[in-house]
Amino acid sequence: MKIKLCFLSCFILLASCSHDSTKQSTNILKDFIDKDIIKRSEIVEIKQDSKMIYSLQDDHHLYFFVFNDHKLLFANKIIKDALEINPIYWEYSENNAKKLYLISGGFKNDEVTSLDINKNTYFPNIIHLKDYTIFFEFFDKRIDLPINITFK
C-alpha cells in the first residue's frame, strides 16, 4: 500500500506540471494535494490500455484521475452530498489534444449495469469503492451534444 501511495504521489506531482492538463483538472489535482487525502484514502488502481486510472474517496468527495505517460488526461471530483440528492452523477470531459473523450460519474449503489448514451448502449468500466461506485467510458471521437444518458 505504501508503494502505491508513493507511485501515486509521483504521478500526481508530474501531472501537476503537465502542459496537457486542463485548468479544471489541474484545480482538482491541486485541491486533492492540498487536502493531503492521499495518505488516508482507499485507492483503487486499474490499468486500461496505456492509461493508469486511480479512484479514491475522502470524507466528502470521490476522486477519479486518468494518467497516460505520466501526464494527467482527466480529473473529476464528485461531491458525495450530491449523490444523496441525485442518486447518479455524471460528467462529460474532453481532451482534444489527445483526441480522447470521457464520460465518468458515480452512484451510491450497484444497480447500474449499462448506459444508453444518445441511444447507443455501453457497458461502462466500474470501480467499486467502500460505499460508492464510480463508472467511466472512453471514446475516441467527440460525442454529439446535447448528451442524453439513461441508466439501466
C-alpha positions as CSV (number, residue, x, y, z in Angstrom):
1,M,0.0,0.0,0.0
2,K,2.8,2.4,0.8
3,I,4.4,1.7,-2.6
4,K,1.1,2.5,-4.3
5,L,0.9,5.8,-2.4
6,C,4.4,6.7,-3.3
7,F,3.8,6.0,-7.0
8,L,0.5,7.9,-7.0
9,S,2.2,10.8,-5.3
10,C,4.9,10.8,-8.1
11,F,2.2,10.6,-10.8
12,I,0.3,13.5,-9.3
13,L,3.3,15.7,-8.9
14,L,4.4,15.0,-12.5
15,A,0.9,15.6,-13.8
16,S,0.6,18.9,-12.0
17,C,3.5,20.1,-14.2
18,S,1.9,18.8,-17.4
19,H,1.0,21.3,-20.1
20,D,-1.7,18.9,-21.4
21,S,-3.8,19.3,-18.2
22,T,-6.9,21.4,-18.5
23,K,-7.4,24.1,-16.0
24,Q,-10.3,22.3,-14.3
25,S,-8.2,19.1,-14.0
26,T,-5.3,21.0,-12.6
27,N,-7.5,22.7,-10.0
28,I,-9.0,19.3,-8.9
29,L,-5.4,17.9,-8.6
30,K,-4.3,20.9,-6.5
31,D,-7.3,20.5,-4.3
32,F,-6.5,16.9,-3.9
33,I,-2.9,17.5,-3.0
34,D,-3.8,20.4,-0.6
35,K,-6.1,18.2,1.3
36,D,-3.4,15.6,1.7
37,I,-6.1,12.9,1.4
38,I,-3.7,10.6,-0.3
39,K,-2.4,9.3,3.0
40,R,-5.8,8.3,4.3
41,S,-7.8,7.2,1.3
42,E,-8.8,3.9,-0.2
43,I,-7.1,3.9,-3.6
44,V,-8.2,1.7,-6.5
45,E,-5.8,1.4,-9.3
46,I,-6.6,-0.1,-12.7
47,K,-4.8,-0.2,-16.0
48,Q,-6.6,0.1,-19.3
49,D,-4.5,0.1,-22.5
50,S,-1.7,2.5,-21.7
51,K,-3.8,4.6,-19.2
52,M,-3.5,4.4,-15.4
53,I,-6.7,5.1,-13.6
54,Y,-6.9,5.9,-9.9
55,S,-10.1,6.4,-8.0
56,L,-10.4,7.2,-4.3
57,Q,-12.5,8.9,-1.7
58,D,-12.2,11.1,1.3
59,D,-15.0,12.1,3.7
60,H,-16.8,14.4,1.3
61,H,-15.6,13.6,-2.3
62,L,-14.9,10.9,-4.8
63,Y,-11.9,11.5,-7.0
64,F,-11.1,10.0,-10.4
65,F,-7.7,10.5,-12.2
66,V,-6.6,9.3,-15.6
67,F,-2.9,9.4,-16.5
68,N,-1.1,8.5,-19.7
69,D,2.7,8.6,-19.9
70,H,2.7,10.4,-16.5
71,K,0.5,13.2,-17.9
72,L,-2.9,14.0,-16.5
73,L,-5.6,13.4,-19.0
74,F,-8.7,13.8,-16.8
75,A,-9.5,14.6,-13.2
76,N,-13.0,14.6,-11.8
77,K,-14.3,15.3,-8.4
78,I,-17.8,14.2,-7.2
79,I,-19.3,15.7,-4.1
80,K,-20.9,12.8,-2.0
81,D,-23.7,15.0,-0.8
82,A,-24.8,15.5,-4.4
83,L,-25.3,11.7,-4.7
84,E,-27.7,11.9,-1.7
85,I,-29.9,14.3,-3.7
86,N,-29.4,12.9,-7.2
87,P,-28.5,9.2,-7.0
88,I,-26.4,9.2,-10.1
89,Y,-24.0,12.0,-11.1
90,W,-22.1,12.1,-14.4
91,E,-19.8,14.4,-16.3
92,Y,-18.5,14.6,-19.9
93,S,-14.9,15.6,-20.4
94,E,-12.8,16.2,-23.5
95,N,-9.1,16.1,-24.0
96,N,-8.8,17.4,-27.6
97,A,-5.0,17.3,-27.6
98,K,-5.1,13.5,-27.1
99,K,-8.4,13.0,-29.1
100,L,-9.9,11.3,-26.1
101,Y,-13.3,11.8,-24.6
102,L,-14.7,10.5,-21.3
103,I,-18.0,10.1,-19.6
104,S,-17.5,9.4,-15.9
105,G,-19.6,9.6,-12.8
106,G,-20.6,8.0,-9.6
107,F,-23.6,6.5,-7.8
108,K,-24.3,5.2,-4.3
109,N,-25.4,1.7,-5.2
110,D,-24.5,-1.1,-7.7
111,E,-27.7,-1.1,-9.7
112,V,-26.3,0.5,-12.9
113,T,-25.1,-2.1,-15.4
114,S,-25.3,-0.2,-18.7
115,L,-25.6,3.3,-20.1
116,D,-27.6,4.5,-23.0
117,I,-25.7,7.5,-24.4
118,N,-27.6,9.2,-27.2
119,K,-29.5,5.9,-27.8
120,N,-26.3,3.7,-28.0
121,T,-25.8,1.2,-25.2
122,Y,-22.5,0.9,-23.4
123,F,-21.3,-1.3,-20.6
124,P,-19.1,1.1,-18.6
125,N,-16.0,0.3,-16.6
126,I,-16.8,0.2,-13.0
127,I,-14.7,0.9,-9.9
128,H,-16.1,-0.1,-6.5
129,L,-15.2,1.9,-3.5
130,K,-16.3,1.3,0.0
131,D,-19.8,2.9,-0.2
132,Y,-19.9,4.2,-3.7
133,T,-19.3,3.1,-7.3
134,I,-17.5,5.1,-10.0
135,F,-18.1,4.4,-13.7
136,F,-16.3,5.6,-16.8
137,E,-16.3,5.1,-20.5
138,F,-13.7,6.3,-23.0
139,F,-14.5,7.4,-26.6
140,D,-12.1,8.2,-29.5
141,K,-14.4,10.8,-31.0
142,R,-16.5,13.7,-29.7
143,I,-20.0,12.8,-28.5
144,D,-22.7,14.9,-30.1
145,L,-24.3,17.4,-27.8
146,P,-26.7,17.5,-26.1
147,I,-25.8,14.2,-24.4
148,N,-28.8,12.2,-23.3
149,I,-27.9,9.5,-20.8
150,T,-30.2,6.9,-19.3
151,F,-29.0,4.2,-16.8
152,K,-30.1,0.6,-16.7
